[in-house]
Amino acid sequence: MKLCVALDLPGYEENIALAQKLRKFDIWLKVGFRSYIRDGKPLLESLKEINPDFHIFLDLKLYDIPNTMADAAEEIAKTGVEMFNVHASSGTKAMHTVMERLGNLPNRPIVLAVTALTSFDNASFRKIYGTDIHQKAIEFAKDAYNAGIDGVVCSAHESALIKAETHKDFLTLTPGIRPFGEDAGDQKRVADIKTAKEEMVDFIVVGRPIYRAADPAGVTERILREI
C-alpha cells in the first residue's frame, strides 16, 4: 500500500511548503483541479525539484468524447506525471481509446478510472445513475478492466470485491481516508487504514488529516508506519 498526499491547499506557496516538509518520504502527491488550473505544469516541475523521487498523481478525471480524452491523455503523459485518471462513466470506448493512444509511449503513466465519487451517498448516486452505488461501482470497474485501464478510484469498501471481479493486480486507489478516525468532512464513504488494508487497497489518499495537522511530517510518518 502506498500513501498519496493530496495537495489541496489554497495557494502555490502553501502546497510547496507542505511538499518541503514531506520531502524525505517515499510518497505520492496528488495534484487536483484547483492546484493544476491555478499553477499548471510549473507546480509539477517544482515538486520534482524538491524531491525527484516524488511520484505525482494528476487528478483531473477526464470525461469527454473518446478522441478528445485521448488527446488530453497524451498531453498529460508529456508532463511526466506517473499517474492520472479518467471517469469510467465516459464509457468503455473512451477508456479503450485512451489506452490505445498511450500504448506506444515509453514509460506511460498509470491510468485509473473513477467509479463513484466518495462524496456520494447511495441516495444521491441513485438519483443520477438510477442504480445502487455499490452495484454500479463494480460494473464501472469491470468496464475499466475490460478497456485495459490499470485500476480504479473507488471507496475502500469496494476494493476487495472489485479485485475479485477483475484481477488481484487491478489497482485500487481510495480517497476519503481518515487514517485514525478523523472527521469525514464532505466525504460520505470514508475508511481508516485498517479497513483499507483489509480491502487490499493499493493507494490511499490522505489530505486534510495531514495538511491541517500542526506537524504534517509527524502525521505522515505515523501513517507510513501503519501501512
RAVEN-V493547 format. One record per residue. N is the residue number from 1. RES is the residue in one small letter. SS is DSSP state (@ for helix, = for strand, . for the rest). PSI is psi in radians with two decimals (NA if undefined). D_FIRST is the distance of its C-alpha to the first C-alpha in Angstrom with 1 decimal. Layout:
<<N RES SS PSI D_FIRST> <N RES SS PSI D_FIRST>>
//
This chain:
<<1 m . 2.36 0.0> <2 k = 2.57 3.8> <3 l = 2.29 6.9> <4 c = 2.06 9.8> <5 v = 2.23 13.1> <6 a = 2.11 15.9> <7 l . 1.36 19.2> <8 d . 0.44 21.5> <9 l . 2.82 24.3> <10 p . -0.41 27.9> <11 g . 2.86 28.8> <12 y @ -0.81 28.0> <13 e @ -0.71 28.8> <14 e @ -0.73 26.6> <15 n @ -0.71 23.5> <16 i @ -0.72 24.5> <17 a @ -0.69 25.1> <18 l @ -0.78 21.7> <19 a @ -0.65 20.2> <20 q @ -0.72 22.6> <21 k @ -0.43 21.5> <22 l . 0.20 17.8> <23 r . -0.37 19.0> <24 k . -0.13 18.0> <25 f . 2.61 14.3> <26 d . 1.55 11.8> <27 i . 2.94 10.6> <28 w = 2.65 11.2> <29 l = 2.26 14.4> <30 k = 2.14 15.5> <31 v = 2.05 19.2> <32 g . -2.91 20.9> <33 f @ -1.01 24.5> <34 r @ -0.86 26.3> <35 s @ -0.72 25.0> <36 y @ -0.68 25.5> <37 i @ -0.68 28.8> <38 r @ -0.77 30.1> <39 d @ -0.31 28.9> <40 g @ -2.69 28.1> <41 k @ -0.58 27.3> <42 p @ -0.56 28.5> <43 l @ -0.78 25.6> <44 l @ -0.74 23.2> <45 e @ -0.70 25.4> <46 s @ -0.67 25.6> <47 l @ -0.70 21.9> <48 k @ -0.50 21.8> <49 e @ -0.60 24.9> <50 i @ -0.81 23.2> <51 n . 1.87 20.4> <52 p . -0.32 20.6> <53 d . -0.04 17.0> <54 f . 2.40 15.7> <55 h = 2.33 14.0> <56 i = 2.25 15.7> <57 f = 1.95 15.0> <58 l = 1.89 18.6> <59 d = 1.38 18.7> <60 l = -0.18 22.2> <61 k = 1.12 22.0> <62 l = 2.39 24.8> <63 y . 1.91 27.4> <64 d . -2.92 30.8> <65 i . 2.72 32.9> <66 p @ -0.84 31.3> <67 n @ -0.65 33.1> <68 t @ -0.70 32.4> <69 m @ -0.71 28.7> <70 a @ -0.70 28.8> <71 d @ -0.83 30.8> <72 a @ -0.71 28.4> <73 a @ -0.70 25.4> <74 e @ -0.69 27.4> <75 e @ -0.65 28.1> <76 i @ -0.75 24.5> <77 a @ -0.59 23.7> <78 k @ -0.34 26.5> <79 t . -0.31 24.9> <80 g . 0.12 22.3> <81 v . 2.69 19.2> <82 e . -0.25 16.1> <83 m = 2.51 15.4> <84 f = 3.10 17.7> <85 n = 2.82 18.5> <86 v = 2.98 21.5> <87 h = 2.23 22.8> <88 a @ -0.51 22.8> <89 s @ -0.06 26.1> <90 s @ -0.33 27.6> <91 g . 2.74 28.1> <92 t @ -0.70 27.4> <93 k @ -0.78 30.0> <94 a @ -0.77 28.6> <95 m @ -0.73 25.1> <96 h @ -0.69 26.6> <97 t @ -0.70 28.9> <98 v @ -0.87 26.0> <99 m @ -0.60 24.3> <100 e @ -0.73 27.8> <101 r @ -0.68 28.5> <102 l @ -0.22 25.4> <103 g . -0.56 25.8> <104 n . 0.04 28.2> <105 l . 2.42 26.5> <106 p . 2.42 25.1> <107 n . 0.84 21.5> <108 r . 2.66 21.0> <109 p . 2.78 18.2> <110 i = 2.43 15.5> <111 v = 2.20 17.1> <112 l = 2.70 15.8> <113 a = 2.30 18.3> <114 v = 2.20 18.6> <115 t . -1.30 19.7> <116 a . 2.24 20.9> <117 l . 2.45 20.6> <118 t . -0.07 19.2> <119 s . -0.23 22.5> <120 f . 2.44 24.4> <121 d . 3.08 25.6> <122 n @ -0.68 27.1> <123 a @ -0.81 30.7> <124 s @ -0.59 30.1> <125 f @ -0.79 28.0> <126 r @ -0.60 30.7> <127 k @ -0.60 33.4> <128 i @ -0.81 32.0> <129 y @ -0.20 30.7> <130 g . 0.23 33.0> <131 t . 2.96 30.5> <132 d . 2.53 28.0> <133 i @ -0.74 24.6> <134 h @ -0.82 22.7> <135 q @ -0.79 24.9> <136 k @ -0.59 24.9> <137 a @ -0.71 21.1> <138 i @ -0.74 21.0> <139 e @ -0.78 24.0> <140 f @ -0.73 22.5> <141 a @ -0.74 19.3> <142 k @ -0.66 21.7> <143 d @ -0.78 23.8> <144 a @ -0.77 21.0> <145 y @ -0.79 20.1> <146 n @ -0.39 23.8> <147 a . -0.08 24.3> <148 g . 0.15 21.9> <149 i . 2.65 19.2> <150 d . -0.40 15.7> <151 g = -2.98 13.9> <152 v = 2.75 14.6> <153 v = 2.15 14.2> <154 c . 3.04 14.8> <155 s . 2.57 14.9> <156 a @ -0.53 12.2> <157 h @ -0.18 15.3> <158 e @ -0.14 15.7> <159 s @ -0.93 12.4> <160 a @ -0.72 13.4> <161 l @ -0.67 16.9> <162 i @ -0.76 16.2> <163 k @ -0.68 14.5> <164 a @ -0.58 17.6> <165 e @ -0.24 19.9> <166 t . -1.51 18.6> <167 h . 2.58 16.5> <168 k . -0.41 13.5> <169 d . 0.02 12.3> <170 f . 2.11 13.2> <171 l = 2.54 10.3> <172 t = 2.30 9.8> <173 l = 2.28 9.5> <174 t = 2.01 10.8> <175 p . -3.08 13.3> <176 g . 0.48 15.3> <177 i = 2.17 12.8> <178 r . 1.64 15.1> <179 p . -0.72 13.2> <180 f . 0.62 16.3> <181 g . 0.44 18.5> <182 e . 2.98 20.0> <183 d . 2.45 22.4> <184 a . -0.41 21.3> <185 g . -2.26 23.7> <186 d . 0.12 24.3> <187 q . 2.49 21.3> <188 k . -0.70 22.3> <189 r . 1.44 19.3> <190 v . 2.94 16.9> <191 a = 2.82 14.5> <192 d . 3.14 13.1> <193 i @ -0.68 9.9> <194 k @ -0.81 11.6> <195 t @ -0.74 12.2> <196 a @ -0.70 8.8> <197 k @ -0.83 7.8> <198 e @ -0.57 11.1> <199 e . 0.11 10.8> <200 m . 0.67 7.9> <201 v . 2.46 6.4> <202 d . -0.66 4.5> <203 f = 2.27 5.5> <204 i = 2.39 7.3> <205 v = 2.18 10.7> <206 v = 2.24 12.8> <207 g . -1.55 16.4> <208 r @ -0.71 19.3> <209 p @ -0.37 17.9> <210 i @ -0.97 17.3> <211 y @ -0.26 20.2> <212 r . -0.03 22.7> <213 a . 2.63 22.1> <214 a . -0.52 24.9> <215 d . 1.43 22.5> <216 p @ -0.66 19.5> <217 a @ -0.69 18.5> <218 g @ -0.75 18.8> <219 v @ -0.73 16.6> <220 t @ -0.78 13.9> <221 e @ -0.70 14.2> <222 r @ -0.72 14.2> <223 i @ -0.78 11.0> <224 l @ -0.60 9.3> <225 r @ -0.67 11.3> <226 e @ -0.62 10.2> <227 i . NA 6.4>>
//
